Amino acid sequence: MTTAAAGPEEVAVYVVLPPRVLLLDVAGPIEVLRKANLEQDRLRFVVHYVGPAATVSSSIGLEVAEVAPLPDTLPEGALVVIAGSAAVTLGAVPANQADDAAKEAAIVDWLAQRVRPGIGLISICSGALLAARAGLLDGVACTTHHACCAELARLAPKARVVENRLYVEDGERLSSAGVTAGIDLMLHLVARRIGPACALAVARYLVLYLRRGPGDPQLSPWLEGRNHLHRAIHRAQDAVAADPARPWSLGDLAKVAAISPRSLSRLFKDQVGMSVTDYVNRLRIALAHDILTATRLDMEAVAERAGFSSTRQFRRAWGRLHALPPSRTRPVGKTEQG
């Protein structure tokens, strides 16, 4: 990784291509990383395509060439992405099952030897089956394509296989469900590593709503209300997300959006589903939540940093969104001061 003085932090990403690779498992998630690189200059994803063969067949009949060998070593902080594979490819001759099995075995052996603590492991779709065979999902919550969940449970009996999820994150292990869920997972990774604003910009470029599965926790407040394509409203939301604590007025945000205050108020309710004031307060509460979980500041300081005029106003706004008081949000060991 590089230092801030030398340039953006670099994250090495090794995309493992199995035989009959599902091309969308690769193209979708990595397109997210490509666009994330263009949206900011703080972190750069450096992608390498690796596998047991220099040429790999794909699900749609195209061959992927110039695939690098599986590396002997992985740098600290690297991400290993395992794509899924198709049982039957488009317009191709029947697969050489013995050859494919040998290549999959080579991947499994490499994963078992090279993935260590400090290396992130991301499985897309049925790629989780290779991770399971390598013993890398033991004791881990994980998911895969709905058609593969039973096999995943058989291959990794010590894993906690979760169904009906788009993706699951458990420490350094991240896994996604079928095909396009890999895009959702990578958007989640971008939001966590770089920030929600970058993930939102990438999602808008892809014309894709940042979504969650029905069993997942509520959508992050930083991402809530962004399921629309109105550029003026996105401009206003981006401004609030960049500085929630600023004393935003309707007029200030109308200038950012380049529309009248009346139009902003009307369009916000139509496109976002809430008032401008409610939206600003939701992001302030999200900011306060982040401060509470990361610091030992007392409530007055938290309220001030989050943009509230008083602790009373802060607690009232908090109570509209959370059942438990803000003090109950702190992890064990992070107590209030003062």
Secondary structure, 3 states (H helix, E strand, C coil): CCCCCCCCEEEEEEEECCCCECHHHHHHHHHHHHHHHHHCCCEEEEEEEEECCCCEEECCCCEECCCEECCCCCCCCCEEEECCECCCCCCCCCCCHHHHHHHHHHHHHHHHHHCCCCCEEEECCCHHHHHHHCCCCCCCEECCCHHHHHHHHHHCCCCEECCCCCEEEECCEEEECCCCHHHHHHHHHHHHHCCHHHHHHHHHHCCCCCCCCCCCCCCCCCCCCCCCCCHHHHHHHHHHHHCCCCCCCHHHHHHHHCCCHHHHHHHHHHHCCCCHHHHHHHHHHHHHHHHHHHCCCCHHHHHHHCCCCCHHHHHHHHHHHCCCCHHHHCCCCCCCCC
